Amino acid sequence: MKHKLLALLLGTSVILGACGGAEEPADEAADSTEGTTTASGDGEEIYQQNCIGCHGRNLEGASGPNLTEVGGKYDQAAIESIIINGQGNMPKGLLNEADAEVVASWLAEKK
């Protein structure tokens, strides 16, 4: 019985240790929220790093809406407002204001 308990604890420790390995160091995490990782100002790059989980790699939509022609529906200011303030199921604050402006400009061209 003790061997089974020991094996269970050891296995659990290994699994939990493996799960924690993908965290960013605190200083890098802070930098990414301050826009320092996107010095190039490339809206597509910022989108690929932050938005594809919900909107798809090619803007095709997934759990979030399709954005392939979002510029035909909203202007840059409206897109930026949605990114910053959230709308529907999209939470607010996913990007800082500088990155939101860059992504909104890029998305506004999608018509």
trRosetta pair geometry for C-beta under 8 A, 3 or more apart (Angstrom, degrees):
i j d omega theta_ij theta_ji phi_ij phi_ji
1 4 5.9 -54 -154 33 34 111
1 5 6.5 31 151 -16 66 107
2 5 5.7 -55 -148 39 34 112
2 6 6.1 36 154 -19 67 108
3 6 5.7 -53 -144 39 30 112
3 7 6.2 32 155 -19 64 107
4 7 5.7 -54 -146 37 30 111
4 8 6.3 32 153 -21 64 106
5 8 5.6 -53 -148 35 30 113
5 9 6.4 28 155 -16 64 106
6 9 5.9 -55 -147 38 30 109
6 10 6.2 29 155 -17 65 109
7 10 5.7 -55 -143 40 30 111
7 11 6.1 30 157 -18 65 109
8 11 5.9 -56 -145 38 27 110
8 12 6.2 27 156 -19 63 108
9 12 5.7 -55 -144 37 29 111
9 13 6.3 32 155 -22 63 106
10 13 5.7 -54 -149 34 30 113
10 14 6.5 29 154 -19 64 105
11 14 5.8 -54 -150 34 32 111
11 15 6.4 28 155 -16 66 107
12 15 5.8 -57 -148 38 32 110
12 16 6.1 25 158 -13 67 109
13 16 6.0 -58 -142 42 27 105
13 17 6.1 30 157 -21 63 110
14 17 5.8 -57 -147 37 26 113
14 18 6.4 26 156 -20 62 107
15 18 5.9 -58 -151 34 29 110
15 19 6.6 30 153 -22 64 106
16 19 5.7 -52 -148 31 35 114
16 20 6.8 27 158 -16 64 107
17 20 6.3 -64 -154 35 30 106
17 21 7.3 47 151 -44 61 99
18 21 6.0 -40 -161 -1 38 121
19 22 7.8 -60 176 14 39 100
20 23 6.2 -23 -177 -9 66 116
24 28 4.6 -114 172 87 114 116
24 29 4.6 141 89 -60 121 88
24 32 7.5 11 131 -2 171 135
25 28 4.9 83 61 11 83 104
25 29 7.1 -156 90 -8 39 89
26 29 5.8 -57 -147 36 32 112
26 30 6.4 31 156 -19 66 106
27 30 5.8 -52 -148 35 33 111
27 31 6.5 37 153 -22 64 104
28 31 5.5 -51 -148 33 35 114
28 32 6.6 34 156 -21 66 102
29 32 6.0 -54 -152 31 32 109
29 33 7.0 22 154 -11 63 105
30 33 6.1 -63 -155 38 34 104
30 34 6.4 23 152 -14 68 113
31 34 5.8 -68 -148 42 33 106
31 36 4.3 -70 -170 56 91 126
31 37 6.0 103 129 -42 98 91
32 36 7.3 -84 -76 53 28 80
32 37 4.8 1 -109 -2 70 137
33 96 6.0 115 174 -51 58 114
34 96 6.5 64 -129 -50 20 165
35 38 5.6 -69 -163 49 67 102
35 39 8.0 112 146 -71 77 53
35 96 5.1 -101 -47 63 101 136
35 98 4.4 21 -108 70 162 129
35 99 5.3 -161 -108 -41 97 97
36 39 6.6 5 -169 -54 46 96
37 49 7.6 -175 120 177 127 168
38 41 6.7 102 147 -73 88 29
38 42 7.1 -133 -163 43 90 69
38 45 6.6 161 -131 100 93 112
38 46 5.1 33 -124 -83 145 103
38 49 7.7 -144 -80 37 109 150
38 98 7.8 164 80 113 119 106
38 99 5.6 86 53 -103 158 104
38 102 7.0 -175 146 55 133 161
40 45 6.3 37 74 40 128 157
41 102 5.3 -151 -164 -119 68 135
42 45 3.8 59 93 11 116 115
42 46 6.6 166 90 -12 62 82
42 102 7.3 55 74 167 13 130
42 106 7.9 62 173 -77 48 144
43 46 5.8 -56 -146 38 32 109
43 47 6.1 36 154 -21 66 107
43 102 4.7 -163 -81 147 79 80
43 103 4.7 144 -149 -105 90 39
43 104 7.8 -126 -128 31 129 30
43 105 6.0 -143 -67 70 143 83
43 106 2.6 -173 103 -22 154 142
43 107 7.0 -140 169 -23 136 69
44 47 5.5 -53 -148 36 32 116
44 48 6.3 34 154 -21 65 105
44 106 5.9 -161 -46 -167 65 151
45 48 5.7 -52 -147 34 31 111
45 49 6.5 25 155 -15 63 109
46 49 5.8 -61 -150 40 30 109
46 50 6.1 -16 166 17 67 119
46 51 7.8 51 125 -6 68 110
46 95 7.0 62 170 -126 122 135
46 99 5.1 176 -150 -162 146 103
46 102 5.9 101 7 94 152 121
46 103 5.1 -109 93 -69 126 104
47 50 6.7 -87 -138 54 20 83
47 51 4.6 -48 -158 38 66 127
47 52 7.0 92 148 -48 74 80
47 55 7.7 -69 -169 74 102 134
47 103 5.6 134 -64 -131 87 108
47 106 6.9 -121 -29 94 128 143
47 107 7.7 134 -85 -62 135 100
48 51 7.6 -25 -48 45 13 84
48 52 5.9 22 -141 -33 44 125
48 57 7.4 39 -124 -143 83 70
50 94 6.3 134 171 153 120 105
50 95 6.1 93 139 -77 166 100
50 99 7.7 78 4 154 159 140
51 54 6.5 -73 -171 50 60 90
51 55 4.9 -11 156 31 98 122
51 64 7.8 -77 -174 55 85 158
51 94 7.8 97 -86 134 78 141
51 103 7.4 132 -31 -152 144 144
52 55 6.4 -82 -115 65 29 75
52 56 6.1 -44 -155 131 70 13
52 57 4.9 38 -147 -85 126 51
53 62 7.3 -110 149 63 35 145
53 63 7.8 -20 137 34 71 113
54 62 5.8 -153 -170 62 27 102
54 63 5.0 -72 -137 67 75 91
54 64 3.4 63 149 -13 102 119
54 90 7.4 137 134 -102 161 89
55 59 6.1 -17 152 -132 106 46
55 60 7.8 135 160 53 60 41
55 61 6.0 -38 -151 -100 54 41
55 62 6.5 -115 -68 17 3 88
55 64 4.5 -47 -71 81 69 125
55 65 7.1 -7 -116 71 88 47
55 66 7.7 127 -158 -119 80 22
55 67 5.3 11 -167 -4 129 123
56 59 6.1 -46 79 56 102 5
56 60 4.1 -83 116 52 164 78
56 61 5.4 -7 -7 33 126 17
56 62 4.8 148 -60 -34 82 94
56 64 8.0 -142 -7 63 76 91
56 66 7.6 -3 24 -113 134 62
57 60 7.6 3 53 18 61 102
58 68 7.7 18 137 -87 79 103
59 66 6.7 70 145 -170 73 62
59 67 4.2 -101 -160 71 98 88
59 68 4.6 135 113 -72 119 62
59 70 7.7 -122 -167 -8 122 111
59 110 6.7 -149 -161 -143 166 158
60 66 5.8 -31 -176 -122 33 92
60 68 6.6 31 -91 -46 47 115
61 64 6.1 -131 -141 93 70 59
61 65 5.3 -52 -114 169 118 26
61 66 3.5 -63 -30 -67 124 61
61 67 7.0 146 -64 -7 78 66
63 89 7.5 -103 148 116 95 146
64 67 7.9 6 122 -36 110 106
64 89 7.2 -149 -102 83 73 111
64 90 6.4 61 -122 -78 117 102
65 70 8.0 115 109 -89 114 109
66 69 7.7 21 126 27 103 78
67 70 4.3 -21 -155 -28 72 128
67 107 6.1 -55 176 -141 122 114
67 110 6.4 58 147 95 78 159
68 110 6.0 -145 175 177 30 123
69 72 4.7 -20 168 22 95 121
69 73 7.0 91 120 -15 81 97
69 110 5.9 -140 -108 140 23 88
69 111 5.8 50 -150 -158 77 26
70 73 5.7 -65 -157 41 44 107
70 74 6.0 -23 167 36 82 102
70 79 6.5 94 141 -103 120 121
70 107 5.2 -22 79 172 128 107
70 108 7.8 -75 104 -90 89 34
70 110 5.4 40 40 81 78 118
71 74 7.1 -76 -119 67 27 64
71 75 7.8 51 -155 -116 65 32
71 79 7.6 -26 -92 -49 62 144
71 107 6.1 177 -59 142 90 58
71 108 4.4 102 -118 -175 103 32
71 109 5.5 -143 -76 49 164 10
71 110 4.4 142 -1 60 110 55
71 111 4.5 -77 88 -62 106 78
72 110 7.7 -86 -10 113 81 61
72 111 4.2 113 -59 -142 90 77
74 78 3.9 -128 -165 92 105 124
74 79 4.9 134 113 -56 127 80
74 82 7.2 -19 -164 -10 169 135
74 108 7.4 -95 102 -107 77 78
75 78 5.3 93 52 12 67 103
75 79 7.2 -131 100 -5 32 92
75 108 6.2 31 -172 -134 43 119
76 79 5.8 -58 -147 38 31 110
76 80 6.1 32 156 -20 67 108
76 104 5.0 101 -165 142 73 101
76 105 5.5 27 -135 -94 127 52
76 107 7.9 138 -115 71 65 81
76 108 3.9 -34 -77 -63 79 156
77 80 5.7 -55 -147 37 29 113
77 81 6.3 32 153 -21 63 106
77 104 7.6 85 -76 162 14 142
78 81 5.6 -52 -149 35 31 114
78 82 6.5 33 153 -20 64 103
79 82 5.7 -54 -151 34 32 111
79 83 6.4 32 151 -19 65 105
79 103 7.8 -135 141 113 115 80
79 104 4.1 154 99 -140 105 90
79 107 5.2 -176 -169 86 154 125
79 108 5.8 -145 14 -66 146 85
80 83 5.7 -54 -149 35 32 112
80 84 6.2 20 158 -10 67 110
80 100 5.3 101 -150 142 76 99
80 101 5.7 28 -122 -98 129 52
80 104 3.7 -31 -66 -65 78 169
81 84 6.0 -61 -142 44 28 103
81 85 5.6 -14 174 18 68 118
82 85 6.7 -68 -120 57 18 84
82 86 7.2 2 -173 -173 53 7
82 87 4.6 -46 -138 -2 91 128
82 90 6.8 46 169 82 91 146
83 94 6.9 -99 -171 56 73 101
83 95 5.6 -21 166 42 114 119
83 100 4.1 167 107 -143 130 103
83 103 6.2 135 -110 82 160 124
83 104 6.0 -124 4 -63 138 101
84 92 6.4 14 142 -155 42 92
84 93 7.3 40 -165 -71 49 42
84 95 7.4 -77 -85 71 59 84
84 97 6.2 32 -105 -101 126 71
84 100 5.0 64 -61 -166 87 171
85 92 4.9 -32 -166 -112 25 119
86 90 4.9 -170 -148 106 71 76
86 91 5.0 -51 -107 177 135 20
86 92 3.5 -90 -15 -54 108 69
86 93 7.4 -25 -41 8 106 65
86 94 7.9 110 -82 -12 87 99
87 90 5.5 15 52 52 60 110
90 94 7.5 -74 -179 -13 92 136
91 94 6.3 113 81 -51 86 99
95 99 4.2 -122 -176 94 113 114
95 100 4.5 151 95 -64 117 79
95 103 6.4 -153 -64 11 179 141
96 99 5.2 83 55 18 75 102
96 100 6.8 -137 96 -10 33 94
97 100 5.4 -55 -140 37 30 115
97 101 6.4 35 158 -24 64 102
98 101 5.9 -53 -154 29 29 112
98 102 6.8 25 151 -15 62 105
99 102 5.6 -54 -150 37 37 111
99 103 6.2 31 155 -14 70 108
100 103 6.0 -57 -142 42 29 107
100 104 5.9 32 157 -22 65 111
101 104 5.8 -55 -142 37 26 112
101 105 6.4 30 156 -21 61 105
102 105 5.9 -54 -153 32 28 112
102 106 6.6 24 152 -15 62 108
103 106 5.6 -57 -150 39 34 111
103 107 6.1 28 155 -15 69 109
104 107 5.8 -56 -140 42 30 107
104 108 6.1 39 157 -31 64 105
105 108 5.8 -50 -147 26 27 116
105 109 7.4 29 153 -21 56 100
106 109 6.2 -59 -169 25 34 111
106 110 7.8 35 140 -26 62 100
107 110 5.5 -45 -163 16 50 117
